[in-house]
Amino acid sequence: MRYLLPLVCLIASLTFYGMGMHSGFIILLIAGVALEIGFWFGLARLLPSNQPTSKSPTKT
């Protein structure tokens, strides 16, 4: 279910790109860009980060 929103954003952005290119409406191209940005930010949230979640104790 958590993969649904980025997937919808990607499909919608491709649709808006296609409609904008075909019709020439710049607003559709801008909407496509906005949805693609939403896709990449949503995808970045789903991917695991390489940062450690807790510090390991250091020996002295």
C-alpha positions as CSV (number, residue, x, y, z in Angstrom):
1,M,0.0,0.0,0.0
2,R,2.9,2.4,0.7
3,Y,4.1,2.0,-2.9
4,L,0.8,3.1,-4.3
5,L,1.2,6.9,-4.0
6,P,4.6,7.1,-5.7
7,L,3.3,4.8,-8.4
8,V,0.2,7.0,-8.9
9,C,2.4,10.1,-9.1
10,L,4.6,8.5,-11.7
11,I,1.7,7.4,-13.9
12,A,0.0,10.8,-13.5
13,S,3.2,12.7,-14.4
14,L,3.7,10.6,-17.5
15,T,0.1,11.2,-18.5
16,F,0.3,14.9,-17.9
17,Y,3.6,15.0,-19.9
18,G,1.9,13.3,-22.8
19,M,-1.2,15.5,-22.7
20,G,1.0,18.6,-22.4
21,M,3.2,17.7,-25.4
22,H,0.2,16.8,-27.5
23,S,-2.0,19.8,-26.7
24,G,0.7,22.4,-26.1
25,F,-0.7,23.5,-22.7
26,I,2.3,24.5,-20.6
27,I,0.2,24.1,-17.4
28,L,0.0,20.3,-18.1
29,L,3.8,20.1,-18.4
30,I,4.2,22.0,-15.1
31,A,1.8,19.6,-13.5
32,G,3.8,16.7,-14.9
33,V,7.0,18.1,-13.4
34,A,5.3,18.7,-10.0
35,L,4.0,15.1,-10.0
36,E,7.4,13.7,-11.0
37,I,9.0,15.6,-8.1
38,G,6.4,14.1,-5.8
39,F,7.3,10.7,-7.1
40,W,11.0,11.1,-6.4
41,F,10.4,12.5,-2.9
42,G,8.0,9.7,-2.2
43,L,10.4,7.1,-3.5
44,A,13.2,8.6,-1.4
45,R,11.1,8.1,1.7
46,L,10.6,4.5,0.9
47,L,14.2,3.6,0.3
48,P,16.3,2.6,3.4
49,S,18.8,5.2,4.5
50,N,22.4,4.4,5.0
51,Q,22.6,6.4,8.2
52,P,23.0,4.4,11.5
53,T,20.0,4.6,13.7
54,S,21.9,4.4,17.0
55,K,25.4,5.1,18.1
56,S,27.5,2.2,19.1
57,P,29.4,2.7,22.4
58,T,33.1,3.5,21.9
59,K,35.7,1.8,24.0
60,T,38.2,3.9,25.9
